[in-house]
Amino acid sequence: MERISVDSSNLVSVGYNEETCTLEIEFNSGLYQYFDVPSYIHEELMNSGSKGSYLNTNVKNTYQYEKI
């Protein structure tokens, strides 16, 4: 999955697959995939001022994930 580098202290890059609704996040500590994430969540994440805060509030503990 192609990821885009982001300006964040905790996140390195973000990718999204529209066909599978998979959000891929590269953290400083590793790579994770979040499943069944709607496209608007990805769009809001990419447009947010604080990507780490947005992720903590709207993605973590909401969508199933896997460390890869």
Distance bins in CASP14 RR format, pairs under 12 A and 6 or more apart:
PFRMAT RR
TARGET T0000
AUTHOR 0000-0000-0000
RMODE 2
METHOD distances of the structure
MODEL  1
1 13 0 0 0 0 1 0 0 0 0 0 0
1 14 0 0 0 0 1 0 0 0 0 0 0
1 15 1 0 1 0 0 0 0 0 0 0 0
1 16 1 0 0 1 0 0 0 0 0 0 0
1 17 1 0 1 0 0 0 0 0 0 0 0
1 18 0 0 0 0 0 1 0 0 0 0 0
1 19 0 0 0 0 0 1 0 0 0 0 0
1 20 0 0 0 0 1 0 0 0 0 0 0
1 22 1 0 0 1 0 0 0 0 0 0 0
1 23 0 0 0 0 1 0 0 0 0 0 0
1 24 1 0 1 0 0 0 0 0 0 0 0
1 25 0 0 0 0 0 1 0 0 0 0 0
1 26 0 0 0 0 0 1 0 0 0 0 0
1 31 0 0 0 0 1 0 0 0 0 0 0
1 32 0 0 0 0 0 1 0 0 0 0 0
1 33 0 0 0 0 1 0 0 0 0 0 0
1 34 0 0 0 0 0 1 0 0 0 0 0
1 42 0 0 0 0 0 1 0 0 0 0 0
1 68 0 0 0 0 0 1 0 0 0 0 0
2 13 0 0 0 0 1 0 0 0 0 0 0
2 14 0 0 0 0 0 1 0 0 0 0 0
2 15 1 0 0 1 0 0 0 0 0 0 0
2 16 0 0 0 0 1 0 0 0 0 0 0
2 17 0 0 0 0 1 0 0 0 0 0 0
2 18 0 0 0 0 0 1 0 0 0 0 0
2 24 0 0 0 0 1 0 0 0 0 0 0
2 26 0 0 0 0 0 1 0 0 0 0 0
3 11 0 0 0 0 0 1 0 0 0 0 0
3 12 0 0 0 0 1 0 0 0 0 0 0
3 13 1 1 0 0 0 0 0 0 0 0 0
3 14 1 0 1 0 0 0 0 0 0 0 0
3 15 1 0 1 0 0 0 0 0 0 0 0
3 16 0 0 0 0 1 0 0 0 0 0 0
3 17 0 0 0 0 0 1 0 0 0 0 0
3 22 0 0 0 0 0 1 0 0 0 0 0
3 23 0 0 0 0 0 1 0 0 0 0 0
3 24 1 0 0 1 0 0 0 0 0 0 0
3 25 0 0 0 0 1 0 0 0 0 0 0
3 26 1 0 0 1 0 0 0 0 0 0 0
3 27 0 0 0 0 0 1 0 0 0 0 0
3 31 0 0 0 0 1 0 0 0 0 0 0
3 32 0 0 0 0 0 1 0 0 0 0 0
3 33 0 0 0 0 0 1 0 0 0 0 0
3 42 0 0 0 0 0 1 0 0 0 0 0
3 46 0 0 0 0 0 1 0 0 0 0 0
4 11 0 0 0 0 0 1 0 0 0 0 0
4 12 0 0 0 0 0 1 0 0 0 0 0
4 13 1 0 0 1 0 0 0 0 0 0 0
4 14 1 0 1 0 0 0 0 0 0 0 0
4 15 1 0 0 1 0 0 0 0 0 0 0
4 16 0 0 0 0 1 0 0 0 0 0 0
4 24 0 0 0 0 0 1 0 0 0 0 0
4 25 0 0 0 0 0 1 0 0 0 0 0
4 26 0 0 0 0 0 1 0 0 0 0 0
4 42 0 0 0 0 0 1 0 0 0 0 0
4 45 0 0 0 0 0 1 0 0 0 0 0
4 46 1 0 0 1 0 0 0 0 0 0 0
4 51 0 0 0 0 0 1 0 0 0 0 0
5 11 0 0 0 0 1 0 0 0 0 0 0
5 12 1 0 0 1 0 0 0 0 0 0 0
5 13 1 0 1 0 0 0 0 0 0 0 0
5 14 0 0 0 0 1 0 0 0 0 0 0
5 15 0 0 0 0 0 1 0 0 0 0 0
5 26 0 0 0 0 1 0 0 0 0 0 0
5 46 0 0 0 0 0 1 0 0 0 0 0
5 51 0 0 0 0 0 1 0 0 0 0 0
6 12 1 0 0 1 0 0 0 0 0 0 0
6 13 1 0 0 1 0 0 0 0 0 0 0
6 14 1 0 1 0 0 0 0 0 0 0 0
6 15 0 0 0 0 1 0 0 0 0 0 0
6 25 0 0 0 0 1 0 0 0 0 0 0
6 26 0 0 0 0 1 0 0 0 0 0 0
6 27 0 0 0 0 0 1 0 0 0 0 0
6 28 0 0 0 0 0 1 0 0 0 0 0
6 42 0 0 0 0 0 1 0 0 0 0 0
6 45 0 0 0 0 1 0 0 0 0 0 0
6 46 1 0 0 1 0 0 0 0 0 0 0
6 47 0 0 0 0 0 1 0 0 0 0 0
6 48 0 0 0 0 1 0 0 0 0 0 0
6 49 0 0 0 0 0 1 0 0 0 0 0
6 50 0 0 0 0 0 1 0 0 0 0 0
6 51 1 0 1 0 0 0 0 0 0 0 0
6 52 0 0 0 0 1 0 0 0 0 0 0
6 54 0 0 0 0 0 1 0 0 0 0 0
6 55 0 0 0 0 0 1 0 0 0 0 0
7 13 0 0 0 0 0 1 0 0 0 0 0
7 14 0 0 0 0 0 1 0 0 0 0 0
7 46 0 0 0 0 0 1 0 0 0 0 0
7 48 0 0 0 0 0 1 0 0 0 0 0
7 49 0 0 0 0 1 0 0 0 0 0 0
7 50 0 0 0 0 0 1 0 0 0 0 0
7 51 1 0 0 1 0 0 0 0 0 0 0
7 52 0 0 0 0 0 1 0 0 0 0 0
8 14 0 0 0 0 1 0 0 0 0 0 0
8 25 0 0 0 0 1 0 0 0 0 0 0
8 26 0 0 0 0 0 1 0 0 0 0 0
8 27 0 0 0 0 1 0 0 0 0 0 0
8 28 0 0 0 0 1 0 0 0 0 0 0
8 45 0 0 0 0 0 1 0 0 0 0 0
8 46 0 0 0 0 0 1 0 0 0 0 0
8 48 0 0 0 0 1 0 0 0 0 0 0
8 49 0 0 0 0 1 0 0 0 0 0 0
8 50 1 0 0 1 0 0 0 0 0 0 0
8 51 1 0 1 0 0 0 0 0 0 0 0
8 52 1 0 1 0 0 0 0 0 0 0 0
8 53 0 0 0 0 1 0 0 0 0 0 0
8 54 0 0 0 0 1 0 0 0 0 0 0
8 55 0 0 0 0 1 0 0 0 0 0 0
8 56 0 0 0 0 0 1 0 0 0 0 0
9 27 0 0 0 0 0 1 0 0 0 0 0
9 28 0 0 0 0 1 0 0 0 0 0 0
9 50 0 0 0 0 1 0 0 0 0 0 0
9 51 0 0 0 0 1 0 0 0 0 0 0
9 52 0 0 0 0 1 0 0 0 0 0 0
9 53 0 0 0 0 0 1 0 0 0 0 0
10 25 0 0 0 0 1 0 0 0 0 0 0
10 26 0 0 0 0 0 1 0 0 0 0 0
10 27 1 0 1 0 0 0 0 0 0 0 0
10 28 1 0 0 1 0 0 0 0 0 0 0
10 29 0 0 0 0 1 0 0 0 0 0 0
10 30 0 0 0 0 0 1 0 0 0 0 0
10 32 0 0 0 0 0 1 0 0 0 0 0
10 50 0 0 0 0 1 0 0 0 0 0 0
10 51 0 0 0 0 1 0 0 0 0 0 0
10 52 1 0 1 0 0 0 0 0 0 0 0
10 53 0 0 0 0 1 0 0 0 0 0 0
10 54 0 0 0 0 0 1 0 0 0 0 0
10 55 0 0 0 0 1 0 0 0 0 0 0
10 56 0 0 0 0 1 0 0 0 0 0 0
10 60 0 0 0 0 0 1 0 0 0 0 0
11 23 0 0 0 0 0 1 0 0 0 0 0
11 24 0 0 0 0 0 1 0 0 0 0 0
11 25 1 0 0 1 0 0 0 0 0 0 0
11 26 1 0 0 1 0 0 0 0 0 0 0
11 27 1 0 1 0 0 0 0 0 0 0 0
11 28 1 0 0 1 0 0 0 0 0 0 0
11 29 0 0 0 0 0 1 0 0 0 0 0
11 30 0 0 0 0 0 1 0 0 0 0 0
11 31 0 0 0 0 0 1 0 0 0 0 0
11 32 0 0 0 0 0 1 0 0 0 0 0
11 45 0 0 0 0 1 0 0 0 0 0 0
11 46 0 0 0 0 0 1 0 0 0 0 0
11 48 0 0 0 0 0 1 0 0 0 0 0
11 49 0 0 0 0 0 1 0 0 0 0 0
11 50 0 0 0 0 0 1 0 0 0 0 0
11 51 1 0 1 0 0 0 0 0 0 0 0
11 52 1 0 1 0 0 0 0 0 0 0 0
11 53 0 0 0 0 0 1 0 0 0 0 0
11 54 0 0 0 0 1 0 0 0 0 0 0
11 55 1 0 0 1 0 0 0 0 0 0 0
11 56 0 0 0 0 0 1 0 0 0 0 0
11 59 0 0 0 0 0 1 0 0 0 0 0
11 60 0 0 0 0 0 1 0 0 0 0 0
12 24 0 0 0 0 0 1 0 0 0 0 0
12 25 0 0 0 0 1 0 0 0 0 0 0
12 26 1 0 1 0 0 0 0 0 0 0 0
12 27 1 0 0 1 0 0 0 0 0 0 0
12 28 1 0 0 1 0 0 0 0 0 0 0
12 29 0 0 0 0 1 0 0 0 0 0 0
12 30 0 0 0 0 1 0 0 0 0 0 0
12 31 0 0 0 0 1 0 0 0 0 0 0
12 32 0 0 0 0 0 1 0 0 0 0 0
12 51 0 0 0 0 0 1 0 0 0 0 0
12 52 0 0 0 0 0 1 0 0 0 0 0
13 23 0 0 0 0 0 1 0 0 0 0 0
13 24 0 0 0 0 1 0 0 0 0 0 0
13 25 1 0 0 1 0 0 0 0 0 0 0
13 26 1 0 1 0 0 0 0 0 0 0 0
13 27 0 0 0 0 1 0 0 0 0 0 0
13 28 0 0 0 0 0 1 0 0 0 0 0
13 30 0 0 0 0 0 1 0 0 0 0 0
13 31 0 0 0 0 1 0 0 0 0 0 0
13 32 0 0 0 0 0 1 0 0 0 0 0
13 45 0 0 0 0 0 1 0 0 0 0 0
13 46 0 0 0 0 0 1 0 0 0 0 0
13 51 0 0 0 0 0 1 0 0 0 0 0
14 22 0 0 0 0 0 1 0 0 0 0 0
14 23 1 0 0 1 0 0 0 0 0 0 0
14 24 1 0 0 1 0 0 0 0 0 0 0
14 25 1 0 1 0 0 0 0 0 0 0 0
14 26 1 0 0 1 0 0 0 0 0 0 0
14 27 0 0 0 0 0 1 0 0 0 0 0
14 31 0 0 0 0 0 1 0 0 0 0 0
14 32 0 0 0 0 0 1 0 0 0 0 0
14 33 0 0 0 0 0 1 0 0 0 0 0
14 34 0 0 0 0 0 1 0 0 0 0 0
14 37 0 0 0 0 0 1 0 0 0 0 0
14 41 0 0 0 0 0 1 0 0 0 0 0
14 42 1 0 0 1 0 0 0 0 0 0 0
14 43 0 0 0 0 0 1 0 0 0 0 0
14 44 0 0 0 0 0 1 0 0 0 0 0
14 45 1 0 0 1 0 0 0 0 0 0 0
14 46 1 0 0 1 0 0 0 0 0 0 0
14 47 0 0 0 0 0 1 0 0 0 0 0
14 48 0 0 0 0 0 1 0 0 0 0 0
14 51 1 0 0 1 0 0 0 0 0 0 0
14 52 0 0 0 0 0 1 0 0 0 0 0
14 54 0 0 0 0 0 1 0 0 0 0 0
14 55 0 0 0 0 1 0 0 0 0 0 0
14 59 0 0 0 0 0 1 0 0 0 0 0
15 21 0 0 0 0 0 1 0 0 0 0 0
15 22 0 0 0 0 1 0 0 0 0 0 0
15 23 1 0 0 1 0 0 0 0 0 0 0
15 24 1 0 1 0 0 0 0 0 0 0 0
15 25 1 0 0 1 0 0 0 0 0 0 0
15 26 0 0 0 0 1 0 0 0 0 0 0
15 31 0 0 0 0 0 1 0 0 0 0 0
15 32 0 0 0 0 0 1 0 0 0 0 0
15 33 0 0 0 0 1 0 0 0 0 0 0
15 34 0 0 0 0 0 1 0 0 0 0 0
15 37 0 0 0 0 0 1 0 0 0 0 0
15 39 0 0 0 0 0 1 0 0 0 0 0
15 41 0 0 0 0 0 1 0 0 0 0 0
15 42 1 0 0 1 0 0 0 0 0 0 0
15 43 0 0 0 0 0 1 0 0 0 0 0
15 45 0 0 0 0 1 0 0 0 0 0 0
15 46 0 0 0 0 1 0 0 0 0 0 0
15 51 0 0 0 0 0 1 0 0 0 0 0
16 22 1 0 0 1 0 0 0 0 0 0 0
16 23 1 0 1 0 0 0 0 0 0 0 0
16 24 1 0 0 1 0 0 0 0 0 0 0
16 25 0 0 0 0 1 0 0 0 0 0 0
16 33 0 0 0 0 0 1 0 0 0 0 0
16 34 0 0 0 0 1 0 0 0 0 0 0
16 35 0 0 0 0 0 1 0 0 0 0 0
16 37 1 0 0 1 0 0 0 0 0 0 0
16 38 0 0 0 0 0 1 0 0 0 0 0
16 39 1 0 0 1 0 0 0 0 0 0 0
16 40 0 0 0 0 0 1 0 0 0 0 0
16 41 0 0 0 0 1 0 0 0 0 0 0
16 42 1 0 1 0 0 0 0 0 0 0 0
16 43 0 0 0 0 1 0 0 0 0 0 0
16 44 0 0 0 0 0 1 0 0 0 0 0
16 45 0 0 0 0 1 0 0 0 0 0 0
16 46 0 0 0 0 1 0 0 0 0 0 0
16 59 0 0 0 0 0 1 0 0 0 0 0
17 23 0 0 0 0 1 0 0 0 0 0 0
17 24 1 0 0 1 0 0 0 0 0 0 0
17 33 0 0 0 0 1 0 0 0 0 0 0
17 34 0 0 0 0 0 1 0 0 0 0 0
17 35 0 0 0 0 0 1 0 0 0 0 0
17 36 0 0 0 0 0 1 0 0 0 0 0
17 37 0 0 0 0 1 0 0 0 0 0 0
17 39 0 0 0 0 0 1 0 0 0 0 0
17 42 0 0 0 0 1 0 0 0 0 0 0
18 37 0 0 0 0 0 1 0 0 0 0 0
18 38 0 0 0 0 0 1 0 0 0 0 0
18 39 1 0 1 0 0 0 0 0 0 0 0
18 40 0 0 0 0 0 1 0 0 0 0 0
18 41 0 0 0 0 0 1 0 0 0 0 0
18 42 0 0 0 0 1 0 0 0 0 0 0
18 43 0 0 0 0 0 1 0 0 0 0 0
19 39 0 0 0 0 0 1 0 0 0 0 0
20 33 0 0 0 0 1 0 0 0 0 0 0
20 34 0 0 0 0 0 1 0 0 0 0 0
20 35 1 0 0 1 0 0 0 0 0 0 0
20 36 0 0 0 0 1 0 0 0 0 0 0
20 37 0 0 0 0 1 0 0 0 0 0 0
20 39 0 0 0 0 0 1 0 0 0 0 0
21 33 0 0 0 0 0 1 0 0 0 0 0
21 34 0 0 0 0 1 0 0 0 0 0 0
21 35 1 0 0 1 0 0 0 0 0 0 0
21 36 1 0 1 0 0 0 0 0 0 0 0
21 37 1 0 1 0 0 0 0 0 0 0 0
21 38 1 0 0 1 0 0 0 0 0 0 0
21 39 1 0 0 1 0 0 0 0 0 0 0
21 40 0 0 0 0 0 1 0 0 0 0 0
21 41 0 0 0 0 1 0 0 0 0 0 0
21 42 0 0 0 0 1 0 0 0 0 0 0
21 63 0 0 0 0 1 0 0 0 0 0 0
21 64 0 0 0 0 0 1 0 0 0 0 0
22 32 0 0 0 0 0 1 0 0 0 0 0
22 33 1 0 1 0 0 0 0 0 0 0 0
22 34 1 0 0 1 0 0 0 0 0 0 0
22 35 1 0 1 0 0 0 0 0 0 0 0
22 36 0 0 0 0 1 0 0 0 0 0 0
22 37 1 0 0 1 0 0 0 0 0 0 0
22 38 0 0 0 0 0 1 0 0 0 0 0
22 39 0 0 0 0 0 1 0 0 0 0 0
22 41 0 0 0 0 0 1 0 0 0 0 0
22 42 0 0 0 0 1 0 0 0 0 0 0
22 59 0 0 0 0 0 1 0 0 0 0 0
22 63 0 0 0 0 1 0 0 0 0 0 0
22 64 0 0 0 0 0 1 0 0 0 0 0
22 65 0 0 0 0 1 0 0 0 0 0 0
22 66 0 0 0 0 1 0 0 0 0 0 0
22 68 0 0 0 0 0 1 0 0 0 0 0
23 31 0 0 0 0 0 1 0 0 0 0 0
23 32 0 0 0 0 1 0 0 0 0 0 0
23 33 1 0 0 1 0 0 0 0 0 0 0
23 34 1 0 1 0 0 0 0 0 0 0 0
23 35 0 0 0 0 1 0 0 0 0 0 0
23 36 0 0 0 0 1 0 0 0 0 0 0
23 37 1 0 1 0 0 0 0 0 0 0 0
23 38 0 0 0 0 1 0 0 0 0 0 0
23 39 0 0 0 0 1 0 0 0 0 0 0
23 40 0 0 0 0 0 1 0 0 0 0 0
23 41 1 0 0 1 0 0 0 0 0 0 0
23 42 1 0 1 0 0 0 0 0 0 0 0
23 43 0 0 0 0 0 1 0 0 0 0 0
23 44 0 0 0 0 0 1 0 0 0 0 0
23 45 1 0 0 1 0 0 0 0 0 0 0
23 46 0 0 0 0 0 1 0 0 0 0 0
23 51 0 0 0 0 0 1 0 0 0 0 0
23 54 0 0 0 0 0 1 0 0 0 0 0
23 55 0 0 0 0 1 0 0 0 0 0 0
23 58 0 0 0 0 0 1 0 0 0 0 0
23 59 1 0 0 1 0 0 0 0 0 0 0
23 60 0 0 0 0 0 1 0 0 0 0 0
23 62 0 0 0 0 0 1 0 0 0 0 0
23 63 1 0 0 1 0 0 0 0 0 0 0
23 64 0 0 0 0 0 1 0 0 0 0 0
23 65 0 0 0 0 1 0 0 0 0 0 0
23 66 0 0 0 0 0 1 0 0 0 0 0
24 30 0 0 0 0 0 1 0 0 0 0 0
24 31 1 0 0 1 0 0 0 0 0 0 0
24 32 1 0 0 1 0 0 0 0 0 0 0
24 33 1 0 1 0 0 0 0 0 0 0 0
24 34 1 0 0 1 0 0 0 0 0 0 0
24 35 0 0 0 0 0 1 0 0 0 0 0
24 37 0 0 0 0 1 0 0 0 0 0 0
24 42 0 0 0 0 1 0 0 0 0 0 0
24 45 0 0 0 0 0 1 0 0 0 0 0
24 59 0 0 0 0 0 1 0 0 0 0 0
24 63 0 0 0 0 0 1 0 0 0 0 0
24 65 0 0 0 0 0 1 0 0 0 0 0
24 66 0 0 0 0 0 1 0 0 0 0 0
24 67 0 0 0 0 0 1 0 0 0 0 0
24 68 0 0 0 0 1 0 0 0 0 0 0
25 31 1 0 0 1 0 0 0 0 0 0 0
25 32 1 0 1 0 0 0 0 0 0 0 0
25 33 1 0 0 1 0 0 0 0 0 0 0
25 34 1 0 0 1 0 0 0 0 0 0 0
25 37 0 0 0 0 0 1 0 0 0 0 0
25 41 0 0 0 0 0 1 0 0 0 0 0
25 42 0 0 0 0 0 1 0 0 0 0 0
25 45 0 0 0 0 1 0 0 0 0 0 0
25 46 0 0 0 0 0 1 0 0 0 0 0
25 51 0 0 0 0 1 0 0 0 0 0 0
25 52 0 0 0 0 1 0 0 0 0 0 0
25 54 0 0 0 0 0 1 0 0 0 0 0
25 55 1 0 0 1 0 0 0 0 0 0 0
25 56 0 0 0 0 0 1 0 0 0 0 0
25 59 1 0 0 1 0 0 0 0 0 0 0
25 60 0 0 0 0 1 0 0 0 0 0 0
25 63 0 0 0 0 0 1 0 0 0 0 0
25 65 0 0 0 0 1 0 0 0 0 0 0
25 66 0 0 0 0 0 1 0 0 0 0 0
25 67 0 0 0 0 0 1 0 0 0 0 0
25 68 0 0 0 0 0 1 0 0 0 0 0
26 32 1 0 0 1 0 0 0 0 0 0 0
26 33 0 0 0 0 0 1 0 0 0 0 0
26 51 0 0 0 0 0 1 0 0 0 0 0
26 55 0 0 0 0 0 1 0 0 0 0 0
26 67 0 0 0 0 0 1 0 0 0 0 0
26 68 0 0 0 0 0 1 0 0 0 0 0
27 33 0 0 0 0 0 1 0 0 0 0 0
27 34 0 0 0 0 0 1 0 0 0 0 0
27 51 0 0 0 0 0 1 0 0 0 0 0
27 52 0 0 0 0 1 0 0 0 0 0 0
27 55 0 0 0 0 1 0 0 0 0 0 0
27 56 0 0 0 0 0 1 0 0 0 0 0
27 59 0 0 0 0 0 1 0 0 0 0 0
27 60 0 0 0 0 0 1 0 0 0 0 0
27 65 0 0 0 0 0 1 0 0 0 0 0
27 67 0 0 0 0 1 0 0 0 0 0 0
27 68 0 0 0 0 0 1 0 0 0 0 0
28 52 0 0 0 0 0 1 0 0 0 0 0
29 67 0 0 0 0 1 0 0 0 0 0 0
30 65 0 0 0 0 0 1 0 0 0 0 0
30 66 0 0 0 0 0 1 0 0 0 0 0
30 67 1 0 0 1 0 0 0 0 0 0 0
30 68 0 0 0 0 1 0 0 0 0 0 0
31 65 0 0 0 0 0 1 0 0 0 0 0
31 66 0 0 0 0 1 0 0 0 0 0 0
31 67 1 0 0 1 0 0 0 0 0 0 0
31 68 1 0 1 0 0 0 0 0 0 0 0
32 55 0 0 0 0 1 0 0 0 0 0 0
32 59 0 0 0 0 1 0 0 0 0 0 0
32 60 0 0 0 0 1 0 0 0 0 0 0
32 63 0 0 0 0 0 1 0 0 0 0 0
32 64 0 0 0 0 0 1 0 0 0 0 0
32 65 1 0 1 0 0 0 0 0 0 0 0
32 66 1 0 0 1 0 0 0 0 0 0 0
32 67 1 0 1 0 0 0 0 0 0 0 0
32 68 1 0 0 1 0 0 0 0 0 0 0
33 59 0 0 0 0 0 1 0 0 0 0 0
33 63 0 0 0 0 1 0 0 0 0 0 0
33 64 0 0 0 0 1 0 0 0 0 0 0
33 65 1 0 0 1 0 0 0 0 0 0 0
33 66 1 0 1 0 0 0 0 0 0 0 0
33 67 0 0 0 0 1 0 0 0 0 0 0
33 68 1 0 1 0 0 0 0 0 0 0 0
34 41 0 0 0 0 1 0 0 0 0 0 0
34 42 0 0 0 0 1 0 0 0 0 0 0
34 45 0 0 0 0 0 1 0 0 0 0 0
34 55 0 0 0 0 1 0 0 0 0 0 0
34 58 0 0 0 0 0 1 0 0 0 0 0
34 59 1 0 1 0 0 0 0 0 0 0 0
34 60 0 0 0 0 1 0 0 0 0 0 0
34 61 0 0 0 0 0 1 0 0 0 0 0
34 62 0 0 0 0 1 0 0 0 0 0 0
34 63 1 0 1 0 0 0 0 0 0 0 0
34 64 1 0 0 1 0 0 0 0 0 0 0
34 65 1 0 1 0 0 0 0 0 0 0 0
34 66 0 0 0 0 1 0 0 0 0 0 0
34 67 0 0 0 0 0 1 0 0 0 0 0
34 68 0 0 0 0 0 1 0 0 0 0 0
35 41 0 0 0 0 0 1 0 0 0 0 0
35 59 0 0 0 0 0 1 0 0 0 0 0
35 62 0 0 0 0 0 1 0 0 0 0 0
35 63 1 0 0 1 0 0 0 0 0 0 0
35 64 1 0 1 0 0 0 0 0 0 0 0
35 65 1 0 0 1 0 0 0 0 0 0 0
35 66 1 0 0 1 0 0 0 0 0 0 0
35 68 0 0 0 0 0 1 0 0 0 0 0
36 59 0 0 0 0 0 1 0 0 0 0 0
36 62 0 0 0 0 1 0 0 0 0 0 0
36 63 1 0 0 1 0 0 0 0 0 0 0
36 64 1 0 0 1 0 0 0 0 0 0 0
36 65 0 0 0 0 0 1 0 0 0 0 0
37 43 0 0 0 0 0 1 0 0 0 0 0
37 44 0 0 0 0 0 1 0 0 0 0 0
37 45 0 0 0 0 1 0 0 0 0 0 0
37 55 0 0 0 0 0 1 0 0 0 0 0
37 58 0 0 0 0 1 0 0 0 0 0 0
37 59 1 0 0 1 0 0 0 0 0 0 0
37 60 0 0 0 0 0 1 0 0 0 0 0
37 62 0 0 0 0 1 0 0 0 0 0 0
37 63 1 0 1 0 0 0 0 0 0 0 0
37 64 0 0 0 0 1 0 0 0 0 0 0
37 65 0 0 0 0 1 0 0 0 0 0 0
38 44 0 0 0 0 1 0 0 0 0 0 0
38 45 0 0 0 0 0 1 0 0 0 0 0
38 58 0 0 0 0 0 1 0 0 0 0 0
38 59 0 0 0 0 0 1 0 0 0 0 0
38 62 0 0 0 0 0 1 0 0 0 0 0
38 63 0 0 0 0 1 0 0 0 0 0 0
39 45 0 0 0 0 0 1 0 0 0 0 0
39 46 0 0 0 0 0 1 0 0 0 0 0
40 46 0 0 0 0 0 1 0 0 0 0 0
40 47 0 0 0 0 0 1 0 0 0 0 0
40 58 0 0 0 0 0 1 0 0 0 0 0
41 47 0 0 0 0 0 1 0 0 0 0 0
41 48 0 0 0 0 0 1 0 0 0 0 0
41 51 0 0 0 0 0 1 0 0 0 0 0
41 54 0 0 0 0 1 0 0 0 0 0 0
41 55 0 0 0 0 1 0 0 0 0 0 0
41 57 0 0 0 0 0 1 0 0 0 0 0
41 58 1 0 0 1 0 0 0 0 0 0 0
41 59 1 0 0 1 0 0 0 0 0 0 0
41 60 0 0 0 0 0 1 0 0 0 0 0
41 62 0 0 0 0 1 0 0 0 0 0 0
41 63 0 0 0 0 1 0 0 0 0 0 0
42 48 0 0 0 0 0 1 0 0 0 0 0
42 51 0 0 0 0 0 1 0 0 0 0 0
42 54 0 0 0 0 0 1 0 0 0 0 0
42 55 0 0 0 0 0 1 0 0 0 0 0
42 58 0 0 0 0 0 1 0 0 0 0 0
42 59 0 0 0 0 1 0 0 0 0 0 0
42 63 0 0 0 0 0 1 0 0 0 0 0
43 54 0 0 0 0 0 1 0 0 0 0 0
43 58 0 0 0 0 0 1 0 0 0 0 0
44 50 0 0 0 0 0 1 0 0 0 0 0
44 51 0 0 0 0 0 1 0 0 0 0 0
44 53 0 0 0 0 0 1 0 0 0 0 0
44 54 1 0 0 1 0 0 0 0 0 0 0
44 55 0 0 0 0 0 1 0 0 0 0 0
44 57 0 0 0 0 0 1 0 0 0 0 0
44 58 1 0 0 1 0 0 0 0 0 0 0
44 59 0 0 0 0 1 0 0 0 0 0 0
45 51 1 0 0 1 0 0 0 0 0 0 0
45 52 0 0 0 0 1 0 0 0 0 0 0
45 53 0 0 0 0 0 1 0 0 0 0 0
45 54 1 0 1 0 0 0 0 0 0 0 0
45 55 1 0 0 1 0 0 0 0 0 0 0
45 56 0 0 0 0 0 1 0 0 0 0 0
45 57 0 0 0 0 0 1 0 0 0 0 0
45 58 1 0 0 1 0 0 0 0 0 0 0
45 59 1 0 0 1 0 0 0 0 0 0 0
45 60 0 0 0 0 0 1 0 0 0 0 0
45 63 0 0 0 0 0 1 0 0 0 0 0
46 52 0 0 0 0 0 1 0 0 0 0 0
46 54 0 0 0 0 1 0 0 0 0 0 0
46 55 0 0 0 0 0 1 0 0 0 0 0
47 54 0 0 0 0 1 0 0 0 0 0 0
48 54 1 1 0 0 0 0 0 0 0 0 0
48 55 0 0 0 0 1 0 0 0 0 0 0
48 56 0 0 0 0 0 1 0 0 0 0 0
48 57 0 0 0 0 1 0 0 0 0 0 0
48 58 0 0 0 0 1 0 0 0 0 0 0
48 59 0 0 0 0 0 1 0 0 0 0 0
49 55 0 0 0 0 0 1 0 0 0 0 0
50 56 0 0 0 0 1 0 0 0 0 0 0
50 57 0 0 0 0 1 0 0 0 0 0 0
50 58 0 0 0 0 0 1 0 0 0 0 0
51 57 0 0 0 0 0 1 0 0 0 0 0
51 58 0 0 0 0 0 1 0 0 0 0 0
51 59 0 0 0 0 0 1 0 0 0 0 0
52 58 0 0 0 0 1 0 0 0 0 0 0
52 59 0 0 0 0 1 0 0 0 0 0 0
52 60 0 0 0 0 1 0 0 0 0 0 0
53 59 0 0 0 0 0 1 0 0 0 0 0
53 60 0 0 0 0 0 1 0 0 0 0 0
54 60 0 0 0 0 0 1 0 0 0 0 0
54 62 0 0 0 0 0 1 0 0 0 0 0
55 61 0 0 0 0 0 1 0 0 0 0 0
55 62 0 0 0 0 0 1 0 0 0 0 0
55 63 0 0 0 0 0 1 0 0 0 0 0
55 65 0 0 0 0 0 1 0 0 0 0 0
56 62 0 0 0 0 0 1 0 0 0 0 0
59 65 0 0 0 0 1 0 0 0 0 0 0
END
